[in-house]
Amino acid sequence: MGDYFEQSQELAQGNQPAAPLVIGAAPRIAINGRFLTQKTWGVQRFAIETVRAIDALLDADPYRALKGHIEIIAPAEARDFPLKNIPLRRAGFFSGYVWEQFEFPLHASGRLLLNLCMLGPLLMRHQIVVVHDATVRALPDNFSPRFRAAYGFLIPRLCARADLVVTVSEFSRQEIGKWYGADIGKIPICYEGGDHISATTADPTALDRFGLRDKKYFLGVGVTSSNKNIEMVLAAFLQAKLGDTLLVLTGESSVSVHGQLTNMQAENVRKVGHVSDPELRTLYQHALALTYPSRYEGFGLPPQEAMNCGCPVIISDQPALVEICGDAALQCGVDDVAELTRLMRALHSDPALRERLKIAGFERARQFTWHKTARNLLDHCLKGVV
């Protein structure tokens, strides 16, 4: 693993070739806008921030030639998504898988399709598909039968048919090869960003609404999916016996995606449900640390968000999290409750440790931006995938 961590970190630090010159006519690109009909989970966040960054890049060389050549095509019920350079066109009569598989390619005929959220139309070859991970195969019990069936059928076939499959970490590239039989030598890595959260204005009134004013707390983000390892977080927190310090948990589960999840209640544990980006930034800024000992990640966006906000981070030694966070986060084993307990106690009692991690996190976070994500994807579009 050491070799690919080193290679991955070189890419994350921006050691990539300069964008290619545009030769001939700029390609016409249709972005799959199904994400605008969905709740904002991890892959939808990737799509939203990547498209915003692509829109901004169209005002700069060498991407200016693509201005007027890119549009988002989405189902009729898609929410608004105002941008400067990329128009949104609603088209079709259906939604969901049916729209994506049949209506989207019909309305995008003759263009390069850019699919940012795992799936794309199976009948099309001239497309880029971003496959974020292989969680559906690696941890099938985390998902509903319908979700497993759809993804399990479509993803391996898209990996075989699409002009280009892109993923978000070296760990995910290896997993896509392992679980879907894809040729990983043909799958480039396009890391995610985390800087959207620092561009958001914090909402300090959230501390009052959640009863956290002048309280010490550890934070868990998006923990209602079982692979986030909330059982371990809760066990370590209770063992740490940190007095009146709280454990604050954000996020809502979707039964249609994640199935039934354990409902946990414990003293000093506060569930705040879904939070807005301004509320989330505030929670990061005032937390003792983000606790994120996930069992499986393709990238791990919450640790990057936390680092952008100056929040210390504890991660598991899950390969993608180690790849992305490096030495800027504390690490524990995915089943090591005792070590997580020790780390929570250390951060609770040691302001100097928190400050060191804050500084290291800021430095690490600068290596992962949505600008780099967008540039990477546009470079692939300009090169042409045939």
C-alpha positions as CSV (number, residue, x, y, z in Angstrom):
1,M,0.0,0.0,0.0
2,G,2.9,2.4,0.7
3,D,3.6,2.9,-3.0
4,Y,0.1,4.0,-3.9
5,F,-0.2,6.2,-0.9
6,E,3.0,8.1,-2.0
7,Q,1.7,8.3,-5.6
8,S,-1.7,9.5,-4.4
9,Q,-0.3,12.2,-2.2
10,E,1.8,13.5,-5.1
11,L,-1.3,13.9,-7.1
12,A,-3.1,15.5,-4.1
13,Q,-0.4,18.1,-3.8
14,G,-1.0,19.2,-7.3
15,N,1.8,17.5,-9.1
16,Q,-0.2,16.9,-12.3
17,P,0.5,17.8,-15.9
18,A,-0.7,21.1,-17.1
19,A,-4.0,21.1,-18.9
20,P,-3.8,20.0,-22.5
21,L,-4.2,22.4,-25.4
22,V,-7.6,22.2,-27.1
23,I,-7.0,20.7,-30.6
24,G,-9.9,21.2,-33.0
25,A,-13.4,21.8,-32.0
26,A,-14.3,21.8,-28.3
27,P,-16.4,18.8,-27.3
28,R,-20.1,19.2,-26.5
29,I,-20.7,17.9,-23.0
30,A,-24.0,17.0,-21.3
31,I,-23.9,16.7,-17.5
32,N,-26.2,14.1,-15.9
33,G,-28.4,16.3,-13.7
34,R,-30.3,13.5,-11.9
35,F,-28.5,14.6,-8.7
36,L,-30.7,17.7,-8.7
37,T,-33.7,15.5,-7.8
38,Q,-31.9,13.7,-4.9
39,K,-31.0,14.5,-1.3
40,T,-27.5,15.7,-0.8
41,W,-25.5,12.7,0.3
42,G,-21.8,12.3,-0.5
43,V,-22.0,11.7,-4.2
44,Q,-24.5,14.5,-4.7
45,R,-22.2,16.8,-2.8
46,F,-19.4,15.8,-5.2
47,A,-21.6,16.6,-8.2
48,I,-22.8,19.9,-6.9
49,E,-19.4,21.2,-6.0
50,T,-17.6,19.8,-9.1
51,V,-20.2,21.4,-11.4
52,R,-19.8,24.8,-9.6
53,A,-16.1,24.6,-10.0
54,I,-16.4,23.6,-13.7
55,D,-18.6,26.6,-14.2
56,A,-16.0,28.9,-12.7
57,L,-13.2,27.4,-14.8
58,L,-15.0,28.2,-18.0
59,D,-13.9,31.8,-17.6
60,A,-10.2,30.9,-17.7
61,D,-7.8,29.4,-20.3
62,P,-7.6,26.7,-21.5
63,Y,-11.2,25.9,-20.6
64,R,-12.8,29.0,-22.1
65,A,-13.3,27.1,-25.4
66,L,-15.9,25.0,-23.6
67,K,-18.1,27.9,-22.7
68,G,-21.4,27.4,-24.5
69,H,-20.6,23.7,-25.1
70,I,-21.7,22.4,-21.7
71,E,-25.2,22.0,-20.3
72,I,-26.9,20.2,-17.4
73,I,-29.8,18.0,-18.5
74,A,-32.1,16.9,-15.7
75,P,-35.5,15.5,-15.0
76,A,-38.5,17.8,-15.0
77,E,-38.7,17.9,-11.2
78,A,-35.0,19.0,-10.8
79,R,-34.5,21.9,-8.3
80,D,-33.0,25.1,-9.5
81,F,-29.2,25.3,-9.8
82,P,-28.2,28.8,-11.0
83,L,-24.8,29.1,-12.6
84,K,-23.0,31.7,-14.7
85,N,-21.8,29.7,-17.7
86,I,-23.6,26.3,-17.6
87,P,-27.4,26.3,-18.3
88,L,-29.8,23.8,-16.8
89,R,-32.3,22.1,-19.1
90,R,-35.2,20.0,-17.8
91,A,-36.3,17.3,-20.2
92,G,-38.3,14.2,-20.2
93,F,-41.4,12.7,-18.5
94,F,-39.9,10.2,-16.1
95,S,-37.4,10.3,-13.2
96,G,-35.0,8.0,-11.4
97,Y,-33.4,5.1,-13.1
98,V,-35.8,5.2,-16.0
99,W,-35.0,8.8,-16.8
100,E,-31.2,8.2,-16.5
101,Q,-31.2,5.1,-18.6
102,F,-33.5,6.1,-21.4
103,E,-34.4,9.8,-21.5
104,F,-31.1,11.4,-20.5
105,P,-29.2,9.8,-23.4
106,L,-32.0,10.6,-25.8
107,H,-31.9,14.3,-24.9
108,A,-28.1,14.4,-24.8
109,S,-27.6,12.6,-28.2
110,G,-24.3,13.3,-29.9
111,R,-22.5,14.7,-26.8
112,L,-20.0,13.4,-24.3
113,L,-22.0,12.5,-21.2
114,L,-20.5,13.4,-17.8
115,N,-22.0,11.3,-15.0
116,L,-20.8,12.3,-11.5
117,C,-22.8,10.1,-9.2
118,M,-21.9,6.5,-9.8
119,L,-24.3,5.7,-12.6
120,G,-24.9,6.5,-16.2
121,P,-27.0,5.2,-19.2
122,L,-25.9,1.6,-19.9
123,L,-26.5,1.8,-23.6
124,M,-24.0,4.7,-24.2
125,R,-20.3,4.3,-24.7
126,H,-19.3,7.9,-25.2
127,Q,-19.4,9.0,-21.5
128,I,-17.3,9.5,-18.4
129,V,-18.7,7.9,-15.2
130,V,-17.3,8.7,-11.8
131,V,-17.6,5.6,-9.6
132,H,-16.9,6.6,-6.1
133,D,-16.5,3.2,-4.4
134,A,-17.6,-0.4,-4.2
135,T,-19.5,-0.2,-1.0
136,V,-22.6,-1.9,-2.4
137,R,-20.5,-5.1,-3.0
138,A,-18.1,-4.7,-0.1
139,L,-20.9,-4.0,2.5
140,P,-24.1,-5.2,1.0
141,D,-26.0,-5.3,4.3
142,N,-25.8,-1.5,4.5
143,F,-28.2,-1.1,1.6
144,S,-31.8,-2.0,0.7
145,P,-32.3,-4.9,-1.7
146,R,-33.6,-2.6,-4.5
147,F,-30.5,-0.4,-4.2
148,R,-28.1,-3.4,-4.2
149,A,-29.8,-4.9,-7.2
150,A,-29.6,-1.7,-9.3
151,Y,-26.0,-0.8,-8.5
152,G,-24.8,-4.4,-8.6
153,F,-26.2,-4.8,-12.1
154,L,-25.3,-1.4,-13.6
155,I,-21.8,-0.5,-12.2
156,P,-19.8,-3.5,-13.6
157,R,-21.4,-3.1,-17.0
158,L,-20.7,0.6,-17.0
159,C,-17.1,-0.1,-16.1
160,A,-16.9,-2.3,-19.2
161,R,-18.8,-0.1,-21.6
162,A,-18.0,3.6,-20.8
163,D,-15.2,5.4,-22.6
164,L,-13.7,6.3,-19.2
165,V,-14.4,5.5,-15.6
166,V,-12.9,7.8,-13.0
167,T,-12.7,7.3,-9.2
168,V,-11.9,9.4,-6.1
169,S,-9.0,7.6,-4.4
170,E,-6.4,4.9,-5.0
171,F,-8.2,2.7,-2.5
172,S,-11.4,3.0,-4.5
173,R,-9.6,2.2,-7.7
174,Q,-8.3,-1.0,-6.2
175,E,-11.8,-1.8,-4.9
176,I,-13.4,-1.2,-8.3
177,G,-11.0,-3.7,-9.8
178,K,-11.6,-6.2,-7.1
179,W,-15.4,-6.1,-6.9
180,Y,-16.4,-5.1,-10.5
181,G,-13.6,-6.7,-12.5
182,A,-12.6,-3.3,-14.1
183,D,-9.1,-2.7,-15.6
184,I,-7.7,-0.4,-12.9
185,G,-4.9,0.6,-15.2
186,K,-7.4,2.6,-17.3
187,I,-9.1,4.3,-14.3
188,P,-7.6,7.7,-13.3
189,I,-8.1,9.2,-9.9
190,C,-9.9,12.5,-9.4
191,Y,-9.8,13.5,-5.8
192,E,-12.6,15.4,-4.1
193,G,-12.4,18.8,-2.4
194,G,-13.5,20.0,1.0
195,D,-13.2,23.7,0.6
196,H,-16.9,24.3,0.0
197,I,-17.4,24.4,3.8
198,S,-15.0,27.2,4.4
199,A,-16.7,29.2,1.7
200,T,-19.9,28.9,3.7
201,T,-20.8,31.6,6.3
202,A,-21.1,29.9,9.7
203,D,-24.4,30.1,11.7
204,P,-23.4,30.7,15.3
205,T,-27.1,30.6,16.4
206,A,-27.0,26.9,15.8
207,L,-25.2,26.5,19.1
208,D,-28.2,27.9,20.9
209,R,-30.7,25.8,18.9
210,F,-28.8,22.6,19.6
211,G,-28.2,23.5,23.3
212,L,-24.4,23.6,22.7
213,R,-23.5,27.1,23.8
214,D,-20.5,27.0,26.1
215,K,-20.5,23.2,25.9
216,K,-17.6,20.8,25.1
217,Y,-18.5,18.2,22.6
218,F,-17.2,15.6,20.1
219,L,-18.8,15.5,16.7
220,G,-19.9,12.7,14.5
221,V,-21.1,13.6,11.0
222,G,-23.4,11.5,8.8
223,V,-23.3,8.6,11.3
224,T,-26.7,7.1,10.5
225,S,-25.1,4.7,8.0
226,S,-23.8,1.6,9.7
227,N,-20.4,1.7,8.0
228,K,-19.7,4.9,9.9
229,N,-19.1,2.7,12.9
230,I,-21.3,4.7,15.3
231,E,-21.4,1.8,17.8
232,M,-17.7,2.1,18.3
233,V,-17.9,5.9,18.7
234,L,-20.6,5.6,21.3
235,A,-18.8,2.9,23.2
236,A,-15.6,4.8,23.3
237,F,-17.3,8.0,24.3
238,L,-19.1,6.3,27.2
239,Q,-15.8,4.6,28.3
240,A,-14.0,7.9,28.2
241,K,-16.2,9.3,31.0
242,L,-15.6,12.9,30.1
243,G,-18.0,14.5,32.6
244,D,-20.5,16.9,31.0
245,T,-18.9,16.7,27.6
246,L,-21.4,15.8,24.8
247,L,-21.3,13.6,21.7
248,V,-23.2,15.4,18.9
249,L,-24.4,13.3,16.0
250,T,-25.7,14.7,12.7
251,G,-27.3,13.1,9.7
252,E,-30.5,11.3,8.6
253,S,-30.7,7.8,7.3
254,S,-32.7,6.8,4.2
255,V,-34.4,3.5,4.6
256,S,-34.6,3.0,0.9
257,V,-30.8,3.2,0.6
258,H,-29.4,2.2,4.0
259,G,-32.1,-0.2,5.2
260,Q,-33.0,-0.3,8.9
261,L,-30.3,1.1,11.3
262,T,-29.8,0.7,15.0
263,N,-31.5,3.4,17.0
264,M,-29.1,4.4,19.9
265,Q,-29.9,6.4,23.0
266,A,-27.3,7.3,25.6
267,E,-26.7,10.0,28.2
268,N,-24.9,13.0,26.9
269,V,-25.5,11.9,23.3
270,R,-27.3,14.6,21.3
271,K,-28.8,13.8,17.8
272,V,-29.4,16.9,15.8
273,G,-30.5,15.3,12.6
274,H,-29.9,16.9,9.2
275,V,-28.0,20.2,9.4
276,S,-27.4,23.0,6.9
277,D,-23.9,23.9,5.7
278,P,-23.8,27.0,7.9
279,E,-24.9,24.9,10.9
280,L,-22.3,22.3,10.0
281,R,-19.5,24.8,9.8
282,T,-20.4,26.1,13.2
283,L,-20.4,22.6,14.7
284,Y,-17.0,21.8,13.2
285,Q,-15.5,25.1,14.4
286,H,-16.5,24.5,18.0
287,A,-16.0,20.8,18.4
288,L,-13.2,19.2,20.3
289,A,-12.8,16.9,17.4
290,L,-14.6,15.0,14.6
291,T,-14.7,11.3,15.4
292,Y,-14.8,9.3,12.2
293,P,-13.7,5.7,12.6
294,S,-15.5,4.5,9.5
295,R,-15.3,0.9,8.3
296,Y,-15.4,1.8,4.6
297,E,-15.0,5.0,2.6
298,G,-14.2,5.8,-1.0
299,F,-12.8,9.2,0.0
300,G,-14.1,10.5,3.3
301,L,-15.5,14.0,2.9
302,P,-16.3,14.9,6.5
303,P,-12.7,14.7,7.7
304,Q,-11.7,17.1,4.8
305,E,-14.6,19.5,5.8
306,A,-13.5,19.4,9.4
307,M,-9.8,20.2,8.5
308,N,-11.0,23.1,6.4
309,C,-12.8,24.5,9.6
310,G,-9.9,23.9,12.0
311,C,-11.5,21.0,13.7
312,P,-9.1,18.2,14.8
313,V,-9.9,14.8,13.4
314,I,-9.8,11.2,14.6
315,I,-10.1,8.6,11.8
316,S,-9.9,4.8,11.6
317,D,-7.0,3.2,9.8
318,Q,-9.3,2.5,6.8
319,P,-7.1,2.8,3.7
320,A,-9.0,5.7,2.0
321,L,-9.1,7.8,5.1
322,V,-5.4,7.3,5.7
323,E,-4.7,8.1,2.0
324,I,-6.6,11.4,2.2
325,C,-5.9,12.5,5.8
326,G,-2.2,11.4,6.1
327,D,-0.6,12.5,9.3
328,A,-3.0,15.4,9.9
329,A,-5.4,13.1,11.8
330,L,-5.2,10.8,14.7
331,Q,-5.8,7.1,13.8
332,C,-7.3,4.1,15.6
333,G,-8.2,0.6,14.4
334,V,-11.7,0.1,13.1
335,D,-12.5,-2.2,16.1
336,D,-10.1,-0.7,18.7
337,V,-12.5,0.9,21.2
338,A,-9.8,1.3,23.8
339,E,-7.6,3.3,21.4
340,L,-10.4,5.6,20.4
341,T,-11.2,6.1,24.0
342,R,-7.6,7.1,24.7
343,L,-7.6,9.5,21.8
344,M,-10.8,11.2,22.9
345,R,-9.5,11.6,26.4
346,A,-6.2,13.1,25.0
347,L,-8.0,15.6,22.8
348,H,-10.4,16.5,25.6
349,S,-7.5,17.3,28.1
350,D,-4.8,18.6,25.8
351,P,-5.3,22.0,24.1
352,A,-1.8,21.9,22.6
353,L,-2.6,18.6,20.8
354,R,-5.8,20.1,19.4
355,E,-3.9,23.2,18.2
356,R,-1.3,21.0,16.5
357,L,-3.9,19.0,14.7
358,K,-5.8,22.2,13.7
359,I,-2.6,23.6,12.0
360,A,-1.8,20.2,10.3
361,G,-5.4,19.9,9.1
362,F,-5.4,23.3,7.5
363,E,-2.2,22.4,5.6
364,R,-3.6,19.0,4.5
365,A,-6.9,20.5,3.4
366,R,-5.2,22.9,1.0
367,Q,-4.1,19.9,-1.1
368,F,-7.7,18.9,-1.9
369,T,-9.9,21.5,-3.6
370,W,-12.9,21.4,-5.9
371,H,-10.9,23.5,-8.4
372,K,-8.5,20.6,-8.8
373,T,-11.4,18.2,-9.1
374,A,-13.0,20.2,-11.9
375,R,-9.7,20.8,-13.7
376,N,-9.0,17.1,-13.7
377,L,-12.3,16.1,-15.1
378,L,-12.3,18.9,-17.8
379,D,-8.8,17.8,-18.8
380,H,-10.2,14.3,-19.5
381,C,-13.0,15.8,-21.5
382,L,-10.6,17.9,-23.6
383,K,-8.3,15.0,-24.3
384,G,-11.3,13.1,-25.7
385,V,-12.3,9.7,-24.5
386,V,-12.7,7.3,-27.4
